[in-house]
Amino acid sequence: MPPSSAVFLFPPFNCCFLAALLDLSGAAQVKGVWMGSTTLPCTYTPSEGFTQQTLTWSMERDLSTSTIFRRDSSGDHILLSRFRNRVSVPKSSPGDASLHITDLEIPDSGHYTCQVIWRSENYSLVTKEVTTMVKVAKVAVTKPVIVAGELGLAVPAGAKASLTCVAQGSPPITYHWFRAVPGRSGLLLGSEAELVWNSLQPSDAGMYYCEVQNRVNTRMVQRSDAVELAVRDLPEAAVTSENAVGDPETDETTQIHVLYFGYKWYY
């Protein structure tokens, strides 16, 4: 009796290979700040022999789904008017299909789906999707923190110095800088996030604080803790002179020796 023969069946190689390489990575949920910006991740590892044919981003809200963005051989297309000039997808980063959204509004909350279709060399198509839930919320401005510049809060006279007011919350955030005046309200100095001195003077020494607010609650103003800015005098070079009086008969010239002593700064 002839020996029995065995037949082995293997799944197509491309089936498993594609499942491993052509897969999308994203985030389950992204939180956005009203009037701020955010990025919805959608990435994959490019595979040789497969070309991205189309990329679409769609949004589902209130049981309705609309296509926001489409990229195909004809270019990029923003299909939902309210997202025009607010969304973009990287063009020069293969494998990065992430959606960047600016000027977030509350109605931007919803479920966003990134769909990528690849075409193989034999013209077969592979489709993958990943969905991210986006929540946009209005965030009141936080209590600001003052960050000193490179030289810190003890700065030599004549040097450049800066203080930066740092706060979190929905933009736009308005800033006001004050110098504390004993027994009086603070002296308003500026309305930018950064307070800069190009050449600090001893008269600039004092206590400083900043105030911030945003449109979430226009009646609420957050004030930072005050910081003290100290101005240090530059040390004077120690100079000594020694006069050597020449002999009148030889008409030697008077010699002056000046000794300079170096200084080393410690911060």
Residue pairs with C-beta under 8 A, 6 or more apart in sequence:
14 120
14 124
17 47
18 47
18 50
18 126
21 44
21 45
21 47
22 44
22 45
22 47
22 50
22 118
22 126
22 128
23 44
23 45
23 128
24 42
24 43
24 44
24 97
24 114
24 116
24 128
24 129
24 130
25 41
25 42
25 43
25 44
25 130
26 40
26 41
26 42
26 43
26 114
26 130
26 131
26 132
27 40
27 41
27 132
28 132
28 133
29 132
29 133
29 134
29 135
30 38
30 39
30 40
30 132
30 133
30 134
30 135
31 38
31 134
31 135
31 136
31 137
32 38
32 101
32 104
32 108
32 109
32 134
32 135
32 136
32 137
33 104
33 136
33 137
33 138
33 139
33 169
33 170
33 171
34 104
34 105
34 106
34 136
34 137
34 138
34 139
34 170
34 216
35 103
35 104
35 105
35 170
35 171
35 172
35 215
36 104
36 170
36 171
37 100
37 101
37 102
37 103
37 104
38 100
38 101
38 104
38 134
39 98
39 99
39 100
39 101
40 57
40 98
40 99
40 100
40 101
40 112
40 114
40 132
40 134
41 98
41 132
42 57
42 96
42 97
42 98
42 99
42 114
42 116
42 130
42 132
43 95
43 96
43 97
43 98
44 95
44 97
44 116
44 128
45 95
46 94
46 95
47 118
49 120
49 121
50 118
50 119
50 120
50 121
50 126
51 118
51 119
52 97
52 116
52 117
52 118
53 72
53 73
53 117
53 118
53 119
53 125
54 70
54 71
54 72
54 115
54 116
54 117
55 69
55 70
55 71
55 72
55 89
55 97
55 114
55 115
55 116
55 117
56 67
56 69
56 70
56 71
56 114
56 115
57 67
57 68
57 69
57 70
57 87
57 89
57 99
57 112
57 113
57 114
57 115
58 65
58 66
58 67
58 68
58 112
58 113
58 115
59 65
59 66
59 68
59 80
59 110
59 111
59 112
59 113
60 110
60 111
60 112
60 113
61 107
61 109
61 110
61 111
66 79
66 80
67 79
67 80
68 78
68 79
68 80
68 83
68 87
68 99
68 112
69 76
69 77
69 78
69 79
69 83
69 87
69 89
69 99
70 76
70 77
70 79
71 77
71 89
76 89
76 91
78 84
78 87
83 101
86 101
86 102
86 103
87 99
87 100
87 101
87 102
88 99
88 100
89 96
89 97
89 98
89 99
89 100
90 96
90 97
90 98
97 114
97 116
99 112
99 114
101 108
104 136
105 136
106 136
106 137
106 138
108 134
108 136
109 134
109 135
109 136
110 133
110 134
111 131
111 132
111 133
111 134
112 131
112 132
112 133
112 134
113 129
113 130
113 131
113 132
114 129
114 130
114 131
114 132
115 127
115 128
115 129
116 127
116 128
116 129
117 125
117 126
117 127
118 125
118 126
118 127
119 125
120 126
138 170
138 216
139 168
139 169
139 170
139 216
140 169
140 170
140 214
140 216
140 217
140 220
141 167
141 168
141 169
141 170
141 173
141 212
141 213
141 214
141 216
141 220
141 222
142 167
142 168
142 169
142 222
143 167
143 222
143 223
143 224
144 165
144 166
144 167
144 210
144 211
144 212
144 222
144 223
144 224
145 165
145 166
145 167
145 224
146 163
146 164
146 165
146 166
146 208
146 209
146 210
146 224
146 225
146 227
147 163
147 164
147 166
148 161
148 162
148 163
148 164
148 227
149 155
149 160
149 161
149 162
149 163
149 164
151 159
151 160
151 161
151 267
152 267
153 227
153 228
153 229
153 230
154 230
154 232
154 267
155 161
155 200
155 229
155 230
155 231
155 232
156 200
156 231
156 232
156 233
156 234
156 265
157 200
157 201
157 202
157 231
157 232
157 233
157 234
158 199
158 200
158 201
158 234
159 199
159 200
160 196
160 197
160 198
160 199
160 200
161 196
161 197
161 200
161 204
161 229
162 194
162 195
162 196
162 197
163 177
163 194
163 195
163 208
163 210
163 227
163 229
164 193
164 194
164 195
165 175
165 177
165 193
165 194
165 195
165 210
165 212
165 224
166 193
167 173
167 175
167 212
167 222
169 212
169 214
169 216
170 214
170 215
170 216
171 214
172 214
172 215
173 193
173 212
173 213
173 214
174 191
174 212
174 213
174 214
175 190
175 191
175 192
175 193
175 210
175 211
175 212
176 188
176 190
176 191
176 210
176 211
176 212
177 188
177 189
177 190
177 191
177 192
177 195
177 208
177 209
177 210
178 186
178 187
178 188
178 189
178 208
178 209
178 210
178 211
179 186
179 187
179 189
179 206
179 207
179 208
180 186
180 206
180 207
180 208
180 209
180 226
181 187
186 209
189 195
189 208
195 208
195 210
197 204
200 231
201 231
202 231
202 233
204 229
204 231
205 228
205 229
205 230
205 231
206 228
206 229
207 226
207 227
207 228
207 229
208 226
208 227
208 228
208 229
209 223
209 224
209 225
209 226
209 227
210 223
210 224
211 221
211 222
211 223
211 224
212 221
212 222
213 220
213 221
213 222
235 263
237 260
237 261
238 259
238 260
238 261
239 258
239 259
239 260
240 257
240 258
240 259
241 256
241 257
241 258
242 255
242 256
242 257
243 254
243 255
243 256
244 254
244 255
244 257
245 254
246 252
246 253
246 254
246 255
